[in-house]
């Protein structure tokens, strides 16, 4: 296995863990995460729906026929996360994780495209 391929799978594993963790946290009604959604004016149903979608996407990236759609939806969720933090007037450090994840997604997309 080549270094780029190992790196690709490493970042896929990181994304899987991150998206599963954040999805589970949302489905468990974590008060810290809910506070951000509530402050932005979102419903609890939307909060849970995003959590379920995050878990689904974490699994979908491992199936080749779902990968492209999963990458695009993950990117959309990260853009939504950045927008939510802006809407909630959060401190700048709240943006770090969504921006880094978005950069990882762009890097994987570029690797897969070449």
N, C-alpha and C positions, 0 to 999 in steps of 0.2 A: 504494500500500500504506500502511495506517495505522500509526501508531506502535505500538499494542498488537500488531498482527500482526508487525511487524518484531521487536519484543521477544520475542514468542513463538518465532519461528524462530531468533533468536539463542540463546535458552536451549535450544532443541532441539539446535542445533549443539554447544553446550557439553556437554550431556549425552551426545551421541553420541561426542564426543572422549573424555570422561572414562570412559564405560563401555567403549568400545573399548580404551582404553589400559589400564585395570585388568584387563580380560579377557585381553588379550595378555600382560600381565605375569604373570598367574596361569598361563597356558598355557606360558609360558617358564620356569616354576619359579623365579621370583625369590625368592632366599633371605630377603629382608626380609619380603615378604608372606607367604611360607610360614611363617615363624617365628610370626607372629600366629595363623595357623590351627592350627599345631602346638601352641602354648601353650594354645589354647582346647580342644584335644582332638579336632580334626577330622581326617579322613583326607585323604590326598593326592588321592584320587579325588574327594572332595567339593570340594576346592580347585580342581581342574581343571574340575569340573562347573559351579561358580559362574562361573569364567572364561568358559566357553563360553556360559553363559546371559547373562552381561553383554554379550558381543558380539552375541548374537542380539537382545537387547532394544534395544541401541543402533541396530540396523537396523530393528527392528519399529516404533519410534516414528514412522517416516516413512510407514508405510502406514496410512491412515485406519481401515481395518477391524480393525487390530491395536492401535491406539493405546491404547485404554482398558485393555486387558489388559496391555500393556507398561508403562503408567504404574503400574498396581497392583503388578505384579511388581517394577518398579524400586523402588517404595516399600518393598516387603517385603524386598528385598535391602538397602536402606539401614537398615531397622530391624534386620535381621540383623547388619549391619556394626557398628552401635552396640552391640548385644548382645554381639558377639564381642569388641569392645574392652573392654567392661565385664568380661566373663568372663576376659579375659587380663590384667586389672588394668593396662591401658595408661594413660599420662598423659592428662590431659584434652584436650590439643591434638590427640590422635588422633581425637577425636570431631568435630572441626570440619568436615571434608569431608563425612562422611555426613549431618550435621545440615543443612549448607547445601544439599546436593543434595536432601534431603527437603523443605526449604522451597521450593526451586525447583519440585519436582514438585507440591507443594501449590498453588503459584502458577499453574502451567500448568493444573492441574486446575480451579482456580477460573475461569481465563480461558476454558477450553474449555466449562465448564458454563454460563457466562453468555452 
